Amino acid sequence: MTADLVEMTRQARESGAGPVTDFWLATVDVRLSRIERMMERLERQVWVLAAVAGGLMMLELLRALIEMRGAA
């Protein structure tokens, strides 16, 4: 009966990361790049709104100065 037993040797595992980790990191990288693109678009929209608001304020200031000059 002892002939049926097989001696198994223990093999060391590789310490490198498996392919699942690479896939997970790639997914996280894609999501982060999408978030970065969305933040860039939002930043551009905020700058455009600030420029438009500044332009409107300048127009109102010019109109007020023209009315003051005409009234004098």
TALIN-V447308 format. One record per residue. N is the residue number from 1. RES is the residue in three letters. SS is DSSP state (A for helix, B for strand, O for the rest). PSI is psi in radians with two decimals (NA if undefined). OMEGA is omega in degrees with one decimal (NA if undefined). Layout:
BEGIN
{{N,RES,SS,PSI,OMEGA} {N,RES,SS,PSI,OMEGA}}
END
This chain:
BEGIN
{{1,MET,O,-0.43,179.9} {2,THR,A,-0.27,178.4} {3,ALA,A,-0.33,179.9} {4,ASP,A,-0.26,-180.0} {5,LEU,O,2.44,-178.8} {6,VAL,O,2.30,177.5} {7,GLU,O,2.16,-179.4} {8,MET,O,2.40,177.4} {9,THR,O,2.57,-178.7} {10,ARG,O,2.24,179.7} {11,GLN,O,2.45,179.1} {12,ALA,O,2.50,177.9} {13,ARG,O,2.73,175.4} {14,GLU,O,2.49,-177.9} {15,SER,O,-0.11,-178.8} {16,GLY,O,2.77,179.0} {17,ALA,O,2.57,-179.2} {18,GLY,O,3.03,-178.5} {19,PRO,A,-0.41,178.7} {20,VAL,A,-0.69,178.6} {21,THR,A,-0.72,178.0} {22,ASP,A,-0.74,178.8} {23,PHE,A,-0.75,-179.8} {24,TRP,A,-0.77,179.2} {25,LEU,A,-0.65,177.5} {26,ALA,A,-0.69,178.0} {27,THR,A,-0.76,178.0} {28,VAL,A,-0.70,179.6} {29,ASP,A,-0.72,178.5} {30,VAL,A,-0.76,179.9} {31,ARG,A,-0.72,178.5} {32,LEU,A,-0.66,178.7} {33,SER,A,-0.63,175.4} {34,ARG,A,-0.72,178.4} {35,ILE,A,-0.72,179.1} {36,GLU,A,-0.74,177.8} {37,ARG,A,-0.71,179.1} {38,MET,A,-0.69,178.6} {39,MET,A,-0.66,177.2} {40,GLU,A,-0.76,177.9} {41,ARG,A,-0.72,178.7} {42,LEU,A,-0.70,178.6} {43,GLU,A,-0.75,177.4} {44,ARG,A,-0.72,179.8} {45,GLN,A,-0.70,178.3} {46,VAL,A,-0.74,178.5} {47,TRP,A,-0.70,177.9} {48,VAL,A,-0.78,178.5} {49,LEU,A,-0.69,177.9} {50,ALA,A,-0.70,178.9} {51,ALA,A,-0.73,178.4} {52,VAL,A,-0.76,179.3} {53,ALA,A,-0.72,177.4} {54,GLY,A,-0.71,177.4} {55,GLY,A,-0.75,177.6} {56,LEU,A,-0.67,178.6} {57,MET,A,-0.69,177.7} {58,MET,A,-0.73,177.8} {59,LEU,A,-0.75,178.0} {60,GLU,A,-0.68,178.2} {61,LEU,A,-0.76,177.2} {62,LEU,A,-0.73,178.5} {63,ARG,A,-0.72,178.6} {64,ALA,A,-0.70,178.8} {65,LEU,A,-0.67,178.6} {66,ILE,A,-0.72,178.7} {67,GLU,A,-0.65,177.7} {68,MET,A,-0.69,-179.6} {69,ARG,A,-0.66,179.1} {70,GLY,A,-0.53,-179.0} {71,ALA,A,-0.38,-176.8} {72,ALA,O,NA,NA}}
END
